[in-house]
Amino acid sequence: MTIEEELRSHKSGWWERVSRLIPELNTLAGTQQPQKYHAEGDVAVHTRLAVESCPHDCDADLLWAALLHDIGKPSTTVLGADGSITAHGHDKVGAGIAEQTLNRLGMPQARKERIIWAVKHHLFHHSWQLKSIDDASKKHKKFVAVQDFPLLLELIKVDSLASKGRSNTLATYRFYKEFRQKMEAMSMEAGNGY
């Protein structure tokens, strides 16, 4: 069974088998996360839940993005003296680790670029803090119009589903899905295609 088949099947022991083939995943176990946002446990538990949240018939690149989206947390996690836990920059660090991993595994270039882009940008919404689509700038709209944004959107969804303890888990996903749909509708009305 290939790694992708393991990710899609979720058969008993899939995580252990995939971790043997991708040793970078072994560093996720024991990497703590803030209980407030991740009551499910450490980064390994969260990552398994994210992969298992992917629909059975999903784009294969979503499986890989879910598997690698927090791969940068072990090297960026800091435990504060006050008990806080942060992993600032794990998205960017994780994109680099994901690139090395996918290169080693021989992932085709176009797929690799999509997956790395999703890993690198999976936290974009935290810095934007948009409350209304009407408040979006041209830069926001350009980003949401990127061809691979739907992959990123689905990654946000499975990441949210795997984050136990968060209230209104899918609010961000719904907001940006509506944003993308509005952009597509406006583009069609203008006759620009999409």
C-alpha positions as CSV (number, residue, x, y, z in Angstrom):
1,M,0.0,0.0,0.0
2,T,1.4,3.4,-0.9
3,I,1.5,6.3,1.5
4,E,-1.4,8.0,-0.2
5,E,-3.5,4.8,0.0
6,E,-2.6,4.6,3.7
7,L,-3.7,8.3,4.2
8,R,-7.0,7.7,2.4
9,S,-7.8,4.3,4.0
10,H,-7.2,5.0,7.7
11,K,-6.8,1.3,8.3
12,S,-5.7,0.3,11.8
13,G,-2.0,1.2,12.2
14,W,-1.9,3.6,9.3
15,W,-0.2,6.3,11.3
16,E,2.6,4.0,12.5
17,R,3.2,2.7,8.9
18,V,3.3,6.2,7.4
19,S,5.6,7.5,10.2
20,R,8.1,4.7,9.4
21,L,8.2,6.0,5.8
22,I,8.2,9.7,6.8
23,P,10.3,9.9,10.0
24,E,9.7,13.7,10.2
25,L,6.3,12.8,11.6
26,N,7.8,11.1,14.7
27,T,8.8,14.5,16.1
28,L,5.1,15.5,16.4
29,A,4.5,13.1,19.2
30,G,4.9,14.9,22.5
31,T,4.9,18.4,21.0
32,Q,2.4,20.2,23.2
33,Q,-0.3,22.6,22.0
34,P,-2.5,25.1,23.9
35,Q,-5.3,23.1,25.6
36,K,-7.7,26.0,24.8
37,Y,-7.4,25.4,21.1
38,H,-6.2,21.8,21.0
39,A,-7.9,19.8,23.6
40,E,-7.4,16.7,21.4
41,G,-3.8,16.4,22.5
42,D,-0.3,16.8,21.0
43,V,0.6,17.6,17.4
44,A,0.6,14.0,16.4
45,V,-2.9,13.4,17.6
46,H,-4.1,16.6,15.9
47,T,-2.4,15.7,12.6
48,R,-3.9,12.2,12.6
49,L,-7.4,13.7,13.2
50,A,-6.8,16.2,10.4
51,V,-6.0,13.4,7.9
52,E,-8.9,11.4,9.1
53,S,-11.2,14.4,8.7
54,C,-10.4,14.5,4.9
55,P,-13.3,13.1,2.9
56,H,-12.6,9.7,1.4
57,D,-12.8,11.0,-2.2
58,C,-10.9,14.2,-1.6
59,D,-8.1,15.6,-3.7
60,A,-5.0,13.6,-2.8
61,D,-3.1,16.8,-2.3
62,L,-5.4,17.6,0.7
63,L,-4.3,14.4,2.4
64,W,-0.6,15.5,2.1
65,A,-1.3,19.1,3.2
66,A,-3.2,17.8,6.2
67,L,-0.4,15.4,7.0
68,L,2.3,18.1,6.8
69,H,0.5,21.3,7.8
70,D,2.0,21.3,11.4
71,I,5.3,19.6,10.6
72,G,7.1,22.8,11.6
73,K,5.6,22.9,15.2
74,P,8.2,20.7,16.9
75,S,11.0,23.1,16.0
76,T,9.1,26.3,16.7
77,T,7.1,25.4,19.9
78,V,8.0,27.4,22.9
79,L,6.8,26.8,26.4
80,G,6.5,30.1,28.2
81,A,7.2,30.7,31.9
82,D,3.6,31.5,32.4
83,G,2.5,28.1,30.9
84,S,1.7,29.5,27.5
85,I,2.5,27.4,24.4
86,T,3.3,29.1,21.1
87,A,4.6,27.9,17.7
88,H,5.1,31.2,15.9
89,G,6.3,30.7,12.3
90,H,5.5,27.0,12.2
91,D,3.7,27.5,8.9
92,K,6.7,28.9,7.1
93,V,9.2,26.4,8.8
94,G,6.8,23.6,8.0
95,A,6.7,24.6,4.3
96,G,10.4,24.1,4.2
97,I,10.3,20.7,5.9
98,A,7.4,19.7,3.7
99,E,9.4,20.6,0.6
100,Q,12.4,18.5,1.7
101,T,10.1,15.6,2.6
102,L,8.2,15.7,-0.7
103,N,11.4,16.0,-2.7
104,R,12.8,12.9,-1.0
105,L,9.6,11.0,-1.7
106,G,9.7,12.1,-5.4
107,M,6.4,14.1,-5.4
108,P,5.8,15.6,-8.9
109,Q,6.7,19.3,-9.0
110,A,3.2,20.7,-9.6
111,R,1.7,18.7,-6.8
112,K,4.5,19.5,-4.5
113,E,4.1,23.3,-5.1
114,R,0.4,23.1,-4.3
115,I,0.9,21.2,-1.1
116,I,3.8,23.5,0.1
117,W,1.7,26.6,-0.7
118,A,-1.2,25.3,1.4
119,V,1.1,24.4,4.3
120,K,2.8,27.8,4.1
121,H,-0.4,29.7,4.1
122,H,-2.7,27.7,6.4
123,L,-2.7,30.4,9.0
124,F,-3.3,33.4,6.7
125,H,-6.6,34.2,8.3
126,H,-5.1,34.8,11.7
127,S,-3.2,37.9,10.5
128,W,-6.1,39.1,8.3
129,Q,-8.7,39.3,11.0
130,L,-11.4,40.2,8.5
131,K,-14.9,40.5,9.9
132,S,-16.7,41.3,6.6
133,I,-16.0,40.5,3.0
134,D,-16.7,44.2,2.3
135,D,-13.6,45.1,4.3
136,A,-11.3,43.0,2.1
137,S,-8.5,44.9,0.3
138,K,-7.4,44.2,-3.3
139,K,-4.5,42.2,-1.8
140,H,-7.0,40.0,0.1
141,K,-9.1,39.5,-3.0
142,K,-6.1,38.6,-5.1
143,F,-5.1,36.0,-2.6
144,V,-8.6,34.4,-2.4
145,A,-8.6,34.3,-6.2
146,V,-5.5,32.2,-6.4
147,Q,-6.1,28.9,-8.3
148,D,-5.1,26.7,-5.3
149,F,-7.2,28.6,-2.8
150,P,-9.9,25.8,-2.7
151,L,-7.2,23.4,-1.5
152,L,-6.2,25.8,1.2
153,L,-9.9,26.2,2.1
154,E,-10.3,22.5,2.5
155,L,-7.1,22.4,4.7
156,I,-8.6,25.0,6.9
157,K,-11.7,22.9,7.2
158,V,-9.9,19.6,8.2
159,D,-7.5,21.6,10.5
160,S,-10.5,23.1,12.3
161,L,-12.3,19.7,12.5
162,A,-9.2,18.3,14.2
163,S,-9.0,21.1,16.7
164,K,-11.1,20.0,19.7
165,G,-12.0,22.7,22.2
166,R,-12.5,25.5,19.7
167,S,-15.9,27.1,19.6
168,N,-17.6,27.6,16.3
169,T,-15.1,25.3,14.6
170,L,-16.0,26.0,11.0
171,A,-16.7,29.7,11.1
172,T,-13.4,30.6,9.4
173,Y,-14.0,28.0,6.7
174,R,-17.5,29.2,6.0
175,F,-16.4,32.9,5.9
176,Y,-13.7,32.2,3.4
177,K,-15.8,29.8,1.3
178,E,-18.4,32.6,1.0
179,F,-15.6,35.1,0.1
180,R,-14.3,32.8,-2.6
181,Q,-17.8,32.2,-4.0
182,K,-18.5,36.0,-4.0
183,M,-15.3,36.5,-5.9
184,E,-16.2,33.8,-8.5
185,A,-19.7,35.3,-8.9
186,M,-18.3,38.8,-9.4
187,S,-15.8,37.5,-11.9
188,M,-18.4,35.7,-13.9
189,E,-20.7,38.8,-13.9
190,A,-17.8,40.8,-15.3
191,G,-17.2,38.2,-18.0
192,N,-13.6,37.6,-16.9
193,G,-14.0,33.9,-16.3
194,Y,-12.3,32.5,-13.3
